[in-house]
Amino acid sequence: MIKTHPLKGPNRLKLGVFSANADGGLAITDVPERWAAGWQDNLTAAQIADRAGLEFFLPIARWRGFGGKNRVREWSFETFTWAAALAAATEKIGLFMTVHVPLVHPLYAAKSLATVDHISQGRAGLNIVCGWNPKEFGMFGVPLVEKGYDQAAEWLEIVEKVYASDEPVDYAGTYYTLKEAVSRPASLQMPRPVTMNAAFGGPGRDFAAANCDYLFTTFTEIADAGKHVIDIRERAEKQGRDVGVYTVCHVVCRQTQQEAEDYYTRYTVTMADHAAVDQHMAGKKEFSQSHDREAYDRYRQRFAGGAGSYPLIGTPEKIVEEMIAISAQGYAGIALSFVNYTQELPYFCDRVIPLLIKAGLRVE
């Protein structure tokens, strides 16, 4: 029997785990406890999050790393097969796949996505990205697409068409030409599994407003975070749609504020993999539109800590205070990263979630 997707559940502030499929997670650091991202690591982290009632487990799609001492994020699990395995080993949590549209044919994606949706009984989700790293695309002999989100719109339209039709589908577009295309089984969720997109620039946000259920965005300060929510809601309203807005945060949750701040300094400054941080920031700044431009100059520590995302550093009470503020800015959920997910998730779930319930952002 199909389950209600967790992202459509009752909690006002949805929570998920981000980037556990890649070595280091989002942290670019040389601390000995840095995330190794082995399979058993991923399985354990997913099951911890599942038991705690978190809504989603979201991977990144990486094909090559950012160098440095640890060749950061060179090791990462492919997301369709990763999600399929986790779907069979979990009960409630949503399992997302992240796909670079230009590198994966829509018929292959439709078949793979439907497979995970059946294994999970309706808990599959798709994170649609167009890519920004020319070195990754060079590995495939594929150039970066100038209007990648135009291609993504065709790509998603094909997925929905082959799911909906009982007959073979012909398709003639700018980027795809298909003859008598079929894909069975269709997904359990219709017209397709829930979709998200992580976009900061205008074209990506327009694509999400017209096509996706959720959009992930970043911000530099909580006080200014609401402007991004207003922007995407206005774009969605023009399309006659409602799109939920999520963000990403990296977390250090400890018993005392000093302990949390000391550890944050240790892994993001003292023991950062500085060569990899430099390469990552340079590439993102030149080719990606995923952050406010000022973030690259003002917040180097955040790139070492969590790919430029907002830091939640402190006691459970301090972190909940900031989560309440993020929710008040209109965000429906947060994807979370840690230096070591299996070591840090249990304490976070045990201490933070009850406080969020008390604050009325989650239900028991």
C-alpha positions as CSV (number, residue, x, y, z in Angstrom):
1,M,0.0,0.0,0.0
2,I,1.4,3.4,-0.9
3,K,2.5,5.6,1.9
4,T,1.9,9.3,2.2
5,H,5.2,10.9,1.4
6,P,6.9,12.2,4.5
7,L,7.4,15.7,3.0
8,K,3.6,15.9,2.9
9,G,3.3,15.0,6.6
10,P,2.1,17.2,9.5
11,N,5.3,18.7,10.9
12,R,5.5,22.5,10.3
13,L,9.3,22.2,10.1
14,K,10.5,19.2,8.2
15,L,14.0,17.8,8.8
16,G,16.4,15.7,6.7
17,V,19.9,14.5,6.4
18,F,22.0,15.9,3.5
19,S,25.1,14.6,1.7
20,A,25.8,11.5,3.7
21,N,26.5,9.6,0.4
22,A,29.7,11.5,-0.1
23,D,32.9,11.4,1.8
24,G,33.2,14.3,4.3
25,G,29.5,15.0,3.9
26,L,29.5,18.8,3.3
27,A,32.5,19.4,5.6
28,I,35.9,20.0,4.0
29,T,38.1,19.1,6.9
30,D,41.0,16.8,7.9
31,V,39.8,15.9,11.4
32,P,40.2,12.1,12.0
33,E,36.5,11.6,12.6
34,R,35.5,13.1,9.2
35,W,32.8,11.2,7.5
36,A,34.1,8.2,5.5
37,A,30.7,7.6,3.8
38,G,31.1,3.8,3.7
39,W,28.0,1.8,2.9
40,Q,27.5,0.7,6.5
41,D,27.9,4.3,7.6
42,N,25.1,5.3,5.3
43,L,22.8,2.5,6.3
44,T,23.3,3.2,10.0
45,A,22.7,7.0,9.5
46,A,19.6,6.4,7.5
47,Q,18.2,4.1,10.1
48,I,18.9,6.5,12.9
49,A,17.1,9.2,11.0
50,D,14.2,6.9,10.1
51,R,13.7,5.8,13.7
52,A,13.8,9.5,14.9
53,G,11.1,10.5,12.5
54,L,13.1,12.7,10.2
55,E,11.4,13.2,6.9
56,F,14.1,12.8,4.3
57,F,17.5,11.5,3.3
58,L,19.0,13.6,0.5
59,P,22.2,12.8,-1.4
60,I,24.4,15.0,-3.5
61,A,25.4,14.0,-7.1
62,R,29.2,14.2,-7.5
63,W,31.3,12.6,-10.2
64,R,34.7,14.0,-9.2
65,G,36.0,15.8,-6.1
66,F,37.6,19.1,-5.2
67,G,41.2,17.9,-4.6
68,G,43.0,18.8,-1.5
69,K,44.6,16.3,0.9
70,N,41.5,14.1,1.0
71,R,40.4,14.5,-2.6
72,V,37.1,15.8,-1.1
73,R,33.9,14.2,-2.3
74,E,35.7,12.1,-4.9
75,W,34.2,9.1,-3.1
76,S,30.4,9.2,-3.4
77,F,27.7,6.6,-4.0
78,E,25.5,6.9,-7.1
79,T,22.1,8.1,-5.9
80,F,19.6,5.8,-7.7
81,T,21.1,2.6,-6.5
82,W,21.9,4.1,-3.1
83,A,18.3,5.1,-2.6
84,A,17.0,1.7,-3.7
85,A,19.1,-0.1,-1.1
86,L,18.1,2.3,1.6
87,A,14.4,2.1,0.6
88,A,14.5,-1.6,1.4
89,A,16.2,-1.0,4.8
90,T,14.0,1.8,6.1
91,E,10.3,2.2,6.9
92,K,9.2,5.8,7.0
93,I,11.8,8.2,5.7
94,G,11.7,9.8,2.2
95,L,14.6,8.6,0.0
96,F,15.7,11.1,-2.6
97,M,17.8,10.7,-5.7
98,T,19.8,13.6,-7.2
99,V,20.3,13.6,-10.9
100,H,22.3,15.8,-13.3
101,V,19.8,16.2,-16.1
102,P,22.3,16.4,-19.0
103,L,24.1,13.2,-17.9
104,V,21.0,10.9,-17.4
105,H,18.5,10.1,-20.1
106,P,14.9,10.7,-18.9
107,L,13.7,7.2,-19.8
108,Y,16.5,5.7,-17.7
109,A,15.6,8.0,-14.9
110,A,11.9,7.2,-15.1
111,K,12.6,3.5,-14.8
112,S,15.0,3.9,-11.9
113,L,12.8,6.4,-10.1
114,A,9.8,4.2,-10.3
115,T,11.8,1.2,-9.1
116,V,12.7,3.1,-5.9
117,D,9.1,4.3,-5.5
118,H,7.9,0.7,-5.6
119,I,10.5,-0.6,-3.2
120,S,9.8,2.2,-0.7
121,Q,6.0,2.1,-1.2
122,G,5.8,5.7,-2.3
123,R,8.7,7.3,-0.4
124,A,10.9,8.2,-3.4
125,G,11.8,11.7,-4.3
126,L,13.8,13.4,-7.0
127,N,16.3,16.3,-6.7
128,I,16.7,17.7,-10.2
129,V,19.9,19.6,-10.9
130,C,21.5,20.8,-14.1
131,G,25.1,20.8,-13.0
132,W,27.7,23.6,-12.8
133,N,31.1,21.9,-12.8
134,P,32.7,21.7,-16.3
135,K,35.3,19.2,-15.1
136,E,32.6,16.7,-14.2
137,F,30.9,17.2,-17.5
138,G,34.2,16.8,-19.3
139,M,34.5,13.3,-17.8
140,F,31.4,12.4,-19.8
141,G,32.4,14.3,-22.9
142,V,29.3,16.5,-22.5
143,P,29.4,20.3,-22.5
144,L,27.6,22.4,-20.0
145,V,24.1,23.3,-21.4
146,E,23.6,27.0,-21.8
147,K,19.9,26.8,-21.0
148,G,20.0,23.8,-18.7
149,Y,16.7,24.4,-17.1
150,D,14.9,24.4,-20.5
151,Q,16.4,21.0,-21.0
152,A,15.3,20.0,-17.4
153,A,11.7,21.0,-18.2
154,E,11.6,18.7,-21.3
155,W,13.3,16.0,-19.3
156,L,10.7,16.1,-16.5
157,E,7.8,16.4,-19.0
158,I,9.0,13.1,-20.6
159,V,9.1,11.4,-17.3
160,E,5.5,12.4,-16.6
161,K,4.3,11.6,-20.1
162,V,5.6,8.0,-20.1
163,Y,4.2,7.4,-16.6
164,A,0.7,8.7,-17.6
165,S,0.3,7.0,-21.0
166,D,-0.9,3.5,-21.5
167,E,0.4,3.7,-25.1
168,P,3.9,4.4,-26.5
169,V,4.9,8.0,-26.5
170,D,6.5,10.0,-29.3
171,Y,8.3,13.2,-28.3
172,A,9.9,15.9,-30.4
173,G,11.6,18.6,-28.4
174,T,14.7,20.8,-28.5
175,Y,16.8,18.4,-26.4
176,Y,15.0,15.0,-26.8
177,T,13.5,13.2,-29.7
178,L,11.8,9.9,-28.7
179,K,10.0,7.3,-30.7
180,E,7.4,5.0,-29.1
181,A,8.8,5.4,-25.6
182,V,7.4,3.4,-22.7
183,S,8.3,3.0,-19.1
184,R,6.6,0.5,-16.9
185,P,6.0,0.3,-14.1
186,A,5.0,3.9,-13.5
187,S,5.7,5.4,-10.1
188,L,3.2,4.8,-7.3
189,Q,3.1,8.6,-6.7
190,M,1.4,10.4,-9.5
191,P,2.0,12.2,-11.8
192,R,5.5,11.3,-10.5
193,P,7.4,11.2,-7.2
194,V,7.9,14.5,-5.3
195,T,10.5,16.7,-6.9
196,M,12.8,19.4,-5.6
197,N,15.4,21.7,-7.1
198,A,18.3,23.5,-5.5
199,A,18.4,26.8,-7.3
200,F,19.6,30.3,-6.4
201,G,19.5,32.1,-9.8
202,G,16.5,33.3,-11.7
203,P,16.3,30.5,-14.3
204,G,16.5,27.8,-11.7
205,R,13.9,29.4,-9.5
206,D,11.5,29.8,-12.5
207,F,12.0,26.1,-13.3
208,A,11.2,25.1,-9.8
209,A,8.2,27.4,-9.6
210,A,6.8,25.8,-12.7
211,N,7.7,22.2,-12.2
212,C,8.8,21.2,-8.7
213,D,7.2,20.7,-5.4
214,Y,10.0,22.1,-3.3
215,L,13.0,24.4,-3.8
216,F,16.2,24.4,-1.7
217,T,18.0,27.7,-1.3
218,T,20.7,29.2,0.9
219,F,21.0,32.4,2.8
220,T,23.7,34.3,4.7
221,E,21.8,35.6,7.6
222,I,18.5,34.5,9.1
223,A,17.2,38.1,9.3
224,D,17.4,38.3,5.5
225,A,16.4,34.7,4.7
226,G,12.7,35.5,4.1
227,K,13.5,37.5,0.9
228,H,14.2,34.2,-0.8
229,V,10.9,32.7,0.3
230,I,9.0,35.7,-1.0
231,D,10.8,35.5,-4.3
232,I,10.0,31.9,-5.0
233,R,6.4,32.2,-3.8
234,E,5.9,35.1,-6.1
235,R,7.3,33.1,-9.0
236,A,5.2,30.1,-8.1
237,E,2.0,32.1,-7.8
238,K,2.5,33.3,-11.4
239,Q,2.4,29.7,-12.4
240,G,-0.7,29.0,-10.2
241,R,1.4,26.7,-8.0
242,D,2.5,26.4,-4.4
243,V,6.2,25.5,-3.9
244,G,7.6,24.7,-0.4
245,V,10.9,26.4,0.4
246,Y,13.7,24.6,2.2
247,T,17.2,25.4,3.2
248,V,20.5,23.7,4.2
249,C,22.4,24.0,7.5
250,H,25.5,22.4,8.9
251,V,25.3,21.5,12.6
252,V,27.5,21.2,15.6
253,C,25.3,20.4,18.6
254,R,27.0,20.0,22.0
255,Q,26.1,20.3,25.7
256,T,27.7,23.8,26.0
257,Q,28.1,26.7,23.6
258,Q,31.8,26.8,24.2
259,E,32.3,23.2,23.3
260,A,30.3,23.6,20.1
261,E,32.2,26.7,19.0
262,D,35.6,25.2,19.9
263,Y,34.8,22.2,17.8
264,Y,33.6,24.3,14.9
265,T,36.8,26.3,14.9
266,R,38.8,23.0,15.1
267,Y,37.3,21.4,12.0
268,T,36.7,24.5,9.9
269,V,39.8,26.5,10.6
270,T,42.6,24.7,12.4
271,M,42.1,21.4,10.5
272,A,40.3,22.6,7.4
273,D,41.5,21.0,4.1
274,H,42.4,24.5,2.8
275,A,43.4,23.5,-0.7
276,A,40.1,21.8,-1.3
277,V,38.2,24.7,0.2
278,D,40.0,27.0,-2.2
279,Q,39.2,24.8,-5.2
280,H,35.5,24.4,-4.1
281,M,35.0,28.1,-3.6
282,A,36.6,29.1,-6.8
283,G,34.6,26.7,-8.9
284,K,31.3,27.6,-7.2
285,K,32.0,31.3,-7.5
286,E,32.8,31.0,-11.2
287,F,30.2,28.5,-12.5
288,S,27.4,28.1,-9.9
289,Q,24.7,30.5,-8.8
290,S,24.0,28.7,-5.4
291,H,24.9,31.5,-3.0
292,D,24.7,35.2,-2.4
293,R,27.9,36.7,-4.0
294,E,28.9,38.2,-0.6
295,A,29.0,34.7,0.9
296,Y,32.2,33.9,-0.9
297,D,34.1,36.8,0.6
298,R,32.6,36.9,4.1
299,Y,32.1,33.3,5.0
300,R,35.0,31.1,4.0
301,Q,34.6,29.2,7.3
302,R,31.1,28.2,6.2
303,F,32.5,26.6,3.0
304,A,34.8,24.5,5.1
305,G,32.0,23.7,7.5
306,G,29.2,22.9,5.1
307,A,29.5,24.0,1.5
308,G,28.6,27.6,2.3
309,S,25.4,26.7,4.1
310,Y,24.2,28.4,7.3
311,P,25.8,27.1,10.5
312,L,23.8,25.9,13.5
313,I,26.4,25.9,16.2
314,G,25.7,25.5,19.9
315,T,23.6,23.9,22.5
316,P,20.3,22.1,21.6
317,E,18.5,25.2,23.0
318,K,20.5,27.6,20.9
319,I,20.0,25.5,17.7
320,V,16.2,25.3,18.3
321,E,16.1,29.0,18.8
322,E,17.6,29.5,15.4
323,M,15.4,26.9,13.8
324,I,12.4,28.6,15.1
325,A,13.7,31.8,13.5
326,I,14.3,30.1,10.2
327,S,10.7,28.7,10.3
328,A,9.4,32.1,11.0
329,Q,11.0,33.4,7.8
330,G,8.8,31.0,5.9
331,Y,11.0,27.9,5.5
332,A,9.2,24.6,5.5
333,G,12.2,22.4,6.2
334,I,16.0,22.1,6.7
335,A,18.5,19.6,5.3
336,L,21.2,19.0,7.9
337,S,24.8,17.9,7.6
338,F,27.3,16.9,10.3
339,V,31.0,16.1,10.5
340,N,30.1,12.5,11.4
341,Y,26.5,11.6,11.0
342,T,26.4,8.4,13.0
343,Q,28.2,10.0,15.9
344,E,26.2,13.2,16.0
345,L,22.7,12.4,14.8
346,P,21.6,10.4,18.0
347,Y,22.4,13.4,20.3
348,F,20.8,15.8,17.9
349,C,17.6,13.8,17.6
350,D,17.4,13.0,21.3
351,R,17.9,16.6,22.4
352,V,16.7,18.9,19.6
353,I,13.5,17.1,18.4
354,P,11.7,17.2,21.8
355,L,12.4,21.0,22.0
356,L,11.0,21.4,18.5
357,I,7.9,19.5,19.5
358,K,7.5,21.8,22.6
359,A,7.9,24.8,20.3
360,G,5.0,23.5,18.1
361,L,7.1,22.9,15.0
362,R,6.9,19.2,15.1
363,V,4.4,16.6,16.5
364,E,5.1,13.6,18.7
